[in-house]
Amino acid sequence: MATKSAKPLRFTALHLENWRNFTFVDVKLQQRAFLVGPNAAGKSNLLDALRFLHDLVAVGGGFQETVGKRGGVSKLRSLAARRYPDVVIRVNIGSDDEPAAWTYEVSFAQDNRQRAFIKRERVTRDGVAIIDRPDDKDKGDPERLTQTYLEQINANLEFRAVNDFLKTIRYLHIVPQLVRDPDRSVGRINDPYGGDFLEQIARTTEKTQKARLHRIGDALKVAVPQLAELTLWRDETKGAPHLRRKYDHWRPQGAWQTEEQFSDGTLRLIGLLWAILDGAGPLLLEEPELSLHPEVVRFLPQMFARIQSRTGRQILTSTHSTDLLRDESIGLDEVILLRPSAEGATVATAGDRAEARTLLDSGLSMADVIVPLTRPEHAAQLSLFGG
Amino acid sequence: MAHLPVVFSAVVEGLTDEIVLRRVVESCGAALGSVYGKNGKDSLRRQLHHYNQAANFLPWIVLIDLDQDADCAPAARAIWLTAPAPKMHFRIAVRAVENWLLADRETLAAFLSISEAHIPAEPESLNNPKATLVNLARRSRRRILREEMTPRPGSGRSVGPVYISRLDSAPPSRKLRASGKVDENP
């Protein structure tokens, strides 16, 4: 019997200024959220703001590395930025009962040597500022502004919870080709594109690994009915880990296949299910519907919700899928709509659009309401490309 | 030799209808083959004549909610499908398929962990049975059911995030089990 336990922390709101293709964003985030919009509207950029915070606190991360990895401040700053060109990221972290238990804000710009420096760093707990930089020490030694307090163990003692929370963010966008051919991403650790996906599985303890693969195997049977068993084994020559599954067919023993023969859809689904079971922090997903059958996609929102009612884990996902958005329970506040404009992309929840609620009440599905709003204006012209 | 069950193809409005129809068909000793539609009522009605043509040759079931579209099922039937094909089984749920679930008060009360007394005695008189069902789930003694079946405030939706899978996991009707028509260990 499940007992009532404290809900884990999640992002409750995101505020951005001049971040990549956004000039100004202020949006509430629910436990489950779906980012929708035309291609290049900035779905991945929005998720990247959260990944940015993760990279600040990750092993081998830090402010300079995180900005540098993304090509410097000039690559991060919105091209549409005008009068106030500082890049600002602010998040509220909390739960339903206490949506702003913590807030973390960092704003930065670059100096004339094109080095990133912090213009402001602010942390509040229950509305009270714990950190508000630049402080007196920073004024005495401007060099200090090349690092956040967040990344420094000596400086983040009072808000270690924020640091710990940001570390738990996971981002996933499995590319099946990389999983099959790990040589292409040698040396990468926790590669979101799946380069070391098999290694990640191999790193878990045997008990956890078996339990998870068993659960994934069971879930996979729904999508891939021929599948009988899913295990991890190491080949004897290189010691490289491989996923292996048993296929039921007319031979009584069935046959074994490794990930090299898995279909794209199978690999993606395994990756998705593994990521959902692995960890309890916010999970950022890119188009989980890719390569999957529409009937499977239709159940993804419910699968997310089910995991969430057990673990409280936040799942933010970008999507183009009509089938996914057809789910009856996706709320107006769970759909985040991105639309490009000359002043940077705009971000709003579906609930902010007056017509959306009326249309839903009249019996239309969320997909019927939302997809027309995200369609590129001149999509039909693409057919002329054929000449 | 055991006789083979009749296999019906079906057209339904949505995922809930498929779950309920499957239970009903299987409890009659038949089987459900491919299930079409599931894109809402408007789409079903637009495509209805295609399925009706197919029902000239093979058994088909259409399950559709009456909602508030007509006063009674025969009136709706006369409008929606004037000339049903010989093997077409056109079924209308008055007002919606949730009424059928509400009608089995004993099973529903056990599944939702609520008192049978809360379940309305005459489900067909309800205007919005889905809302009634969700409101009953709100009374559940099990927190997980309350959370999963009822919508969050602010979502603007009528059902909770795991409403459909929860219904699918409901035990078979006690009445049907008692009549021996449902195999508990298939």
Chai-1 contact restraints between the chains, C-beta under 6 A:
chainA,res_idxA,chainB,res_idxB,connection_type,confidence,min_distance_angstrom,max_distance_angstrom,comment,restraint_id
A,A2,B,I144,contact,1.0,0.0,6.0,A-B,restraint_1
A,Q302,B,V162,contact,1.0,0.0,6.0,A-B,restraint_2
A,Q302,B,S165,contact,1.0,0.0,6.0,A-B,restraint_3
A,A305,B,P161,contact,1.0,0.0,6.0,A-B,restraint_4
A,A305,B,V162,contact,1.0,0.0,6.0,A-B,restraint_5
A,R306,B,V162,contact,1.0,0.0,6.0,A-B,restraint_6
A,S309,B,E147,contact,1.0,0.0,6.0,A-B,restraint_7
A,S309,B,E148,contact,1.0,0.0,6.0,A-B,restraint_8
A,E328,B,V159,contact,1.0,0.0,6.0,A-B,restraint_9
A,S329,B,R157,contact,1.0,0.0,6.0,A-B,restraint_10
A,S329,B,V159,contact,1.0,0.0,6.0,A-B,restraint_11
A,S329,B,G160,contact,1.0,0.0,6.0,A-B,restraint_12
A,S329,B,P161,contact,1.0,0.0,6.0,A-B,restraint_13
A,G331,B,S155,contact,1.0,0.0,6.0,A-B,restraint_14
A,G331,B,G156,contact,1.0,0.0,6.0,A-B,restraint_15
A,G331,B,R157,contact,1.0,0.0,6.0,A-B,restraint_16
A,L332,B,G156,contact,1.0,0.0,6.0,A-B,restraint_17
A,D333,B,G154,contact,1.0,0.0,6.0,A-B,restraint_18
A,R357,B,G156,contact,1.0,0.0,6.0,A-B,restraint_19
